[in-house]
Amino acid sequence: MNSAHPLQSLIEELHRLPGIGEKSATRLAFFLYRAPDAYVRSLSEQLVQVKERVKLCSVCTNLTEKDPCFHCVDSRRLDDILCVVETPQDLFAIDRNREFRGRYHVLHGALSPLEGIGPEQLKIKELVRRVDGGGIREVILATNPTIEGEVTALFLAKILHPKGVKISRLSLGIPMGAELEYVDEVTLGRALLNRTEVRN
């Protein structure tokens, strides 16, 4: 086994990370090799701690160290509005805005039959259980504006409507400064459906 083998193995492992190409993986591997030992040890310890200490909140299924998570125990939040998102990253994006003051539910993905992701692979049963528990007036379906996100939103709306809660969807449209010829079909279609009246 030659001396380059550990670096090559590290490059291959980094290359498996989402969004990391071979060049980026190589750059990161050599950065870590040159980094101080204390930094590398700290990084490896943080990775282990994330795997050992971070778990799913028993209420909203968000990632947390304490159960329930701080969103679920925050008494300042509204209990009757529930925002459903695909991933913890989506929750962070919405919460960073500080406009939404209700509760969250994380699905951990979107329906995608081609990838073998059906309702059983998502946290849909947990969502239905929360709605059945009462006290929720509105469910906001904040899934992504993708084919999978749209299918997931339609599926959730179908099973939640009979429960007597208001179902809403995030308003999607064309961003300011965009040219129509470059806007994707899903965004353009949603913009047409959510068109507003122009008043004098």
Buried (B, 14 or more C-beta within 10 A) or exposed (E): EEEEEEBEEBBEEBBEEEEBEEEBBBBBBEEBEEEEEEEEEEEEEEEEEEEEEEEBBEBBBBBBEEEBBEBBEEEEBEEEBBBBBBBBEBBEEBBEEEEBEBBBBBBBBBBBEEEEBEBEBBBBEBBBEBBEEEEBEBBBBBBBBBEBBBBBBEBBBEEBEEEEBEBBBBEBBBEEEEEEEEBEEBBBBBBEEEEEEEEE
